[in-house]
Amino acid sequence: MFDFEETKVDGLGDTQSDSVSGEAHHLTRKNSAEASNEFLDAMDDTFQRHMENMDIDFQEGDIVRGIVRRIEKSGVFIDISHKSEGFVANPEFSADPHEDPADVVSVGDEVNVMIVKLESKEGYTVLSRKRAEFELGWSALSRAVKNREPLTVRVTSKVDGGLVVVFSGIKGFIPVSQLSKEMEGNLDQHVGTDLEVGVLQVDRKRRKIIFSTKIIRPKTHREDMLRILESIEAGQVKEGRVTSIKDFGAFVDIGGVEGLVHISEMSWSRIAHPSDILEPGQTINVFVLGVDRENSKVSLGMKQLESDPWASASDKYSVGDVVEGDITRLVAFGAFVRLEANLEGLVHISELSPHRVSQVSDVVRIGDRVRVKIIKLIPNEQRIGLSIKALAQPEEVAPLASDVSAE
């Protein structure tokens, strides 16, 4: 790009000429370097202007971060690096209609906003901070339920049965039964205060959120947790408090460490959902099945504290026996019958009746008392096969259409 040439001056000796030539060469190189730097600076400025002029592919409904540029009476102007300036009108700034934007943000602050309209007739991008906080709030609630993370809520009022709270503009409820003991009594004193809570239930479709101060785990240091884990051994029986309930089981605090009671370890009989027998805040006894100190995990059980009904099933029952039981659950493939506490058998849909059955509920209902015949008994697999059809009298069997035609 640049040529470097030595220059000789007439009338000078070789030594002087070489000296002058070296100095000229040095100056030429210096000027060339400066020119090169100026060229690179110019290219950088051009690239920067090009990037600034580029329009990111925004869409209405996107949640983006922007910088507050101006705060005016009617609203807040926000730069989201779009071709037109963004504007949040006062009603769209906060879920609290009495909140003044000037009390919340300052020029230069970064805020989350939702793009409502890419360009209004006035020429700016219509934004909403309120809607962005609302959407981000629901996401935070879902994460808190999944990861059992605490959140901070603001108490807005007291009602019969508990406290109404707000999180990111989303209303929720703390029942009195989910308030810690020290908070019980005069609930009015909590109005206007912030509380650290756990999330028990989130149902966005029904706009229902239930919080609890009871299930907040004590902030235990890592050293303390390791010490507690060292004291826990498989086979121990511990008293614990249910902190949260999931579809797959329940988490129980056993003195600073949480363990999981899987749904399959809750009862010898089948249960549809852990919430059928447990509720958050409930105190229960659990059996320690295993301890993973490396990953700080504890496996717990409840049914181990009861006698195993399957251990004596083969002594009490035999294939061919006729017994009575109560219908406890209906499923697409049959009905479960409780023969005794924690011992159930299955009447497959094909064993309900000598006639073809389309739906289990056409033949039996939950709570019905029925006589059944044991047609299969496998205690080590915890399976008992039952039949109602096997007890049907021959005269109860309706003749086939082909038999009627033949007559």
C-alpha positions in Angstrom: 0.0 0.0 0.0 2.8 2.4 0.9 6.3 2.7 -0.9 9.4 3.3 1.2 12.4 4.8 -0.8 15.8 5.9 0.3 16.7 9.5 -0.7 20.3 10.7 -1.5 21.2 14.4 -1.5 23.6 15.7 -4.1 26.8 17.2 -2.9 27.1 15.2 0.3 29.6 12.4 0.9 28.7 8.8 1.2 28.7 8.9 5.0 26.7 12.1 5.2 24.5 10.8 2.4 23.9 7.6 4.2 23.0 9.5 7.4 20.6 11.8 5.7 19.2 8.9 3.8 18.6 7.0 7.1 16.8 10.0 8.7 14.6 10.4 5.6 13.8 6.7 5.7 12.8 7.0 9.4 10.6 10.0 8.8 9.0 8.4 5.8 8.2 5.3 7.9 6.8 7.4 10.7 4.6 9.4 8.4 3.4 6.2 6.8 2.5 4.7 10.2 0.6 7.8 11.1 -1.3 7.6 7.8 -2.0 4.0 8.4 -3.4 4.7 11.9 -5.6 7.5 10.5 -6.9 5.2 7.8 -7.8 2.5 10.4 -9.5 5.1 12.6 -11.5 6.3 9.7 -12.5 2.7 8.9 -13.5 2.1 12.5 -15.7 5.2 12.5 -17.3 4.1 9.2 -18.0 0.6 10.7 -19.4 2.2 13.9 -21.8 4.4 11.9 -22.8 1.4 9.8 -23.6 -0.6 12.9 -25.6 2.3 14.4 -27.6 2.5 11.2 -28.3 -1.2 11.1 -31.9 -2.0 12.2 -32.2 -5.0 14.4 -35.1 -7.3 13.4 -37.5 -6.3 16.2 -41.0 -7.7 16.5 -44.0 -6.6 18.4 -44.2 -8.6 21.7 -40.4 -8.8 22.0 -39.0 -7.9 25.5 -35.8 -5.9 25.2 -33.5 -3.8 27.3 -33.3 -0.1 26.7 -31.6 3.0 28.1 -33.7 5.9 29.6 -33.0 9.1 27.6 -35.7 11.5 28.8 -38.4 11.6 31.5 -41.3 13.9 30.6 -44.7 14.5 32.1 -46.5 12.1 29.7 -44.0 9.3 29.9 -40.4 8.1 29.4 -38.3 8.1 26.2 -36.1 5.0 25.9 -33.4 4.1 23.4 -33.7 0.4 22.3 -31.3 0.8 19.3 -34.2 0.9 16.9 -34.5 3.3 14.0 -37.1 5.3 15.9 -37.1 6.4 19.6 -39.1 4.4 22.0 -41.7 5.8 24.3 -43.4 4.4 27.4 -46.6 6.3 28.4 -47.2 6.7 32.1 -50.1 4.1 32.3 -47.7 1.5 30.7 -44.8 2.2 33.1 -45.9 0.4 36.2 -48.7 -1.9 37.5 -49.0 0.7 40.3 -51.0 3.6 38.8 -49.7 5.9 41.6 -46.1 5.2 40.9 -44.2 8.2 39.3 -41.6 7.1 36.7 -39.2 9.9 38.0 -39.2 8.2 41.4 -38.2 4.9 39.9 -35.8 5.5 37.1 -33.2 8.1 36.1 -31.7 9.1 32.8 -29.1 6.5 31.8 -30.8 3.6 33.7 -31.4 0.4 31.8 -34.9 -1.1 31.9 -36.8 -4.0 30.4 -39.6 -3.1 28.0 -42.0 -4.8 25.7 -42.5 -3.6 22.1 -46.2 -2.9 21.7 -46.0 -1.2 18.3 -43.0 -0.8 16.1 -44.0 2.7 14.9 -46.8 4.9 15.9 -48.3 7.7 13.8 -46.2 10.1 15.8 -43.1 8.2 14.6 -41.8 6.6 17.8 -41.8 2.9 18.9 -44.6 2.2 21.5 -43.2 0.4 24.5 -44.5 -0.9 27.8 -42.4 -1.5 30.9 -45.5 -2.8 32.8 -46.1 -5.6 30.3 -42.5 -6.6 30.2 -42.3 -6.8 34.0 -45.5 -8.8 34.0 -44.2 -11.4 31.5 -40.8 -11.6 33.3 -42.6 -12.0 36.6 -44.5 -15.1 35.4 -41.2 -16.6 34.1 -39.6 -15.9 37.5 -42.5 -17.6 39.3 -42.2 -20.7 37.1 -38.4 -20.9 37.9 -39.0 -20.4 41.6 -41.5 -23.3 41.7 -39.1 -25.5 39.7 -35.9 -24.7 41.6 -37.6 -24.0 45.0 -36.1 -20.5 45.0 -37.3 -17.8 47.5 -38.9 -14.6 46.1 -39.6 -11.2 47.7 -43.2 -10.0 47.5 -45.0 -6.8 48.7 -48.0 -7.2 51.0 -50.8 -5.0 49.7 -53.8 -5.9 52.0 -55.2 -8.3 54.5 -58.3 -10.3 53.7 -60.2 -13.1 55.5 -57.9 -16.1 55.5 -54.6 -14.5 54.7 -52.6 -11.7 52.9 -52.8 -10.4 49.4 -49.3 -9.8 47.9 -47.8 -8.6 44.6 -44.8 -9.8 42.7 -43.8 -7.9 39.5 -47.4 -6.6 39.2 -48.9 -10.1 39.7 -51.2 -10.6 42.6 -50.9 -13.7 44.8 -52.1 -14.9 48.1 -50.6 -16.2 51.4 -53.1 -18.3 53.4 -52.9 -17.9 57.2 -52.0 -21.6 57.3 -48.9 -20.8 55.3 -47.6 -18.0 57.5 -44.8 -18.8 59.9 -45.7 -18.9 63.6 -44.1 -15.6 64.4 -46.2 -13.9 61.8 -49.5 -15.1 63.1 -51.7 -12.8 65.1 -52.2 -9.2 63.9 -51.9 -9.5 60.1 -52.5 -5.8 59.6 -48.9 -5.1 60.7 -47.6 -6.8 57.6 -49.4 -4.6 55.1 -47.0 -2.5 53.1 -44.0 -4.6 54.0 -41.8 -6.9 51.9 -41.7 -10.7 52.7 -39.5 -13.5 51.6 -41.7 -16.3 50.5 -41.6 -19.7 48.7 -44.0 -20.5 45.8 -46.4 -23.3 46.4 -48.6 -23.1 43.3 -48.6 -21.2 40.0 -51.5 -21.4 37.6 -51.2 -18.8 35.0 -54.4 -19.8 33.2 -56.4 -19.1 36.3 -54.1 -16.3 37.5 -53.6 -18.1 40.8 -50.4 -18.0 42.8 -50.1 -19.3 46.3 -47.1 -18.3 48.4 -45.8 -19.5 51.8 -43.4 -18.2 54.4 -43.3 -21.6 56.0 -41.4 -23.4 53.3 -38.4 -21.0 53.1 -35.4 -23.1 53.8 -33.0 -21.8 56.5 -29.9 -20.3 55.0 -27.4 -23.0 55.9 -23.7 -22.6 55.1 -22.1 -25.2 52.9 -19.9 -26.4 55.9 -23.1 -26.8 58.0 -24.8 -28.7 55.3 -21.9 -31.1 54.9 -21.9 -31.6 58.7 -25.6 -32.4 58.7 -25.2 -34.7 55.7 -22.4 -36.5 57.6 -24.8 -37.2 60.5 -27.5 -38.8 58.2 -27.3 -42.5 57.5 -29.4 -44.9 55.5 -31.9 -46.6 57.8 -32.5 -43.7 60.1 -35.9 -42.4 60.9 -36.1 -38.6 60.8 -38.8 -36.0 61.6 -39.2 -33.5 58.8 -41.4 -30.7 57.3 -42.9 -30.9 53.8 -41.5 -27.9 51.9 -43.0 -28.4 48.5 -45.0 -30.9 46.5 -44.4 -32.0 42.9 -46.0 -34.4 40.5 -43.2 -36.9 41.1 -43.0 -36.6 44.9 -42.4 -34.3 47.9 -39.4 -32.4 49.3 -39.0 -32.7 53.0 -36.6 -30.6 55.2 -35.0 -32.9 57.8 -33.1 -30.3 59.8 -31.4 -28.0 57.3 -31.1 -30.5 54.4 -33.9 -31.3 51.9 -34.6 -34.9 50.9 -37.0 -36.2 48.3 -39.8 -38.7 49.0 -40.6 -40.1 45.5 -44.3 -40.9 44.9 -43.5 -44.6 44.7 -42.1 -44.5 48.2 -45.0 -42.8 49.9 -47.4 -45.7 50.3 -47.7 -49.4 49.6 -51.0 -48.6 47.8 -51.1 -46.6 44.7 -51.7 -42.8 45.0 -52.7 -40.5 42.1 -50.8 -37.5 43.4 -48.6 -36.6 46.4 -51.0 -33.9 47.4 -53.6 -36.6 48.1 -51.8 -37.5 51.3 -49.4 -34.6 52.0 -49.5 -30.8 52.1 -46.8 -28.1 52.4 -45.8 -27.3 56.0 -47.0 -30.7 57.3 -44.7 -32.5 59.8 -44.1 -36.2 59.0 -41.7 -39.0 59.9 -39.5 -40.3 57.0 -37.2 -43.2 56.5 -33.7 -42.5 55.1 -33.2 -44.7 52.0 -29.9 -43.3 50.9 -27.5 -40.4 51.1 -25.4 -38.9 48.2 -23.0 -36.6 50.0 -21.1 -35.7 46.9 -24.3 -34.2 45.3 -26.0 -33.3 48.6 -29.0 -35.5 47.9 -31.0 -37.5 50.3 -33.6 -40.2 49.3 -36.5 -40.6 51.7 -39.4 -43.0 52.1 -42.6 -43.1 54.1 -44.0 -46.6 53.3 -41.0 -48.2 55.0 -42.4 -47.1 58.3 -45.4 -49.3 57.8 -45.6 -53.1 57.5 -45.3 -54.4 54.0 -48.7 -55.9 53.1 -47.1 -57.8 50.2 -44.8 -59.7 52.5 -47.8 -61.7 53.9 -50.0 -61.6 50.9 -49.2 -65.1 49.8 -50.0 -66.4 53.3 -53.5 -64.7 53.3 -54.5 -65.1 49.7 -54.4 -67.8 47.0 -55.3 -68.0 43.3 -59.0 -69.0 43.2 -60.0 -67.3 46.4 -63.2 -65.2 46.3 -62.9 -62.0 48.4 -64.6 -58.6 48.8 -63.1 -55.2 48.3 -63.9 -51.5 47.6 -63.3 -49.8 44.2 -60.7 -47.1 44.8 -59.7 -45.9 41.3 -60.9 -46.2 37.8 -58.4 -46.1 34.9 -58.9 -46.7 31.1 -57.7 -50.3 31.4 -59.6 -51.4 34.5 -60.5 -50.7 38.2 -58.4 -51.0 41.4 -59.9 -52.8 44.3 -58.7 -52.4 47.9 -58.6 -55.8 49.6 -57.2 -54.4 52.9 -55.2 -51.4 54.0 -52.4 -50.7 51.5 -53.1 -53.8 49.4 -54.9 -53.4 46.1 -55.6 -55.6 43.1 -56.6 -54.8 39.6 -59.7 -55.9 37.7 -58.7 -55.6 34.1 -61.4 -54.2 31.8 -61.7 -57.6 30.1 -62.5 -59.1 33.6 -65.2 -56.7 34.5 -68.1 -58.4 32.8 -68.9 -61.3 30.4 -70.2 -58.7 28.1 -68.1 -56.3 26.1 -67.2 -53.2 28.1 -66.5 -49.9 26.4 -65.9 -47.8 29.5 -65.0 -49.0 33.0 -67.5 -46.5 34.6 -70.3 -48.3 32.8 -69.9 -51.3 35.1 -68.4 -50.0 38.4 -68.0 -46.7 40.3 -65.5 -45.5 42.9 -66.7 -46.6 46.4 -68.6 -49.7 45.1 -68.3 -52.8 47.2 -67.6 -55.8 44.9 -66.9 -59.6 45.1 -63.9 -60.6 43.1 -62.0 -63.8 42.3 -58.2 -63.8 42.6 -56.9 -65.0 39.2 -53.2 -63.9 39.6 -51.0 -63.4 42.6 -47.4 -62.3 42.3 -46.3 -60.7 45.6 -42.7 -60.0 44.6 -44.0 -57.8 41.7 -46.8 -56.4 44.0 -49.5 -57.5 41.6 -52.8 -59.2 42.2 -55.1 -59.9 39.3 -58.8 -60.0 40.0 -62.0 -60.9 38.1 -65.6 -60.0 38.5 -66.5 -61.8 35.3 -65.4 -65.1 36.7 -68.1 -65.0 39.3 -70.9 -64.2 36.9 -73.6 -66.9 36.8 -73.9 -68.8 33.4 -77.6 -67.6 33.1 -76.4 -64.0 33.3 -74.5 -64.4 30.1 -76.6 -62.9 27.3 -76.8 -65.2 24.2 -74.9 -64.2 21.1 -76.9 -62.8 18.2 -75.8 -65.8 16.1 -77.3 -68.2 18.7 -80.6 -66.3 18.7 -80.7 -66.4 14.9 -80.1 -70.1 14.9 -83.0 -70.7 17.2 
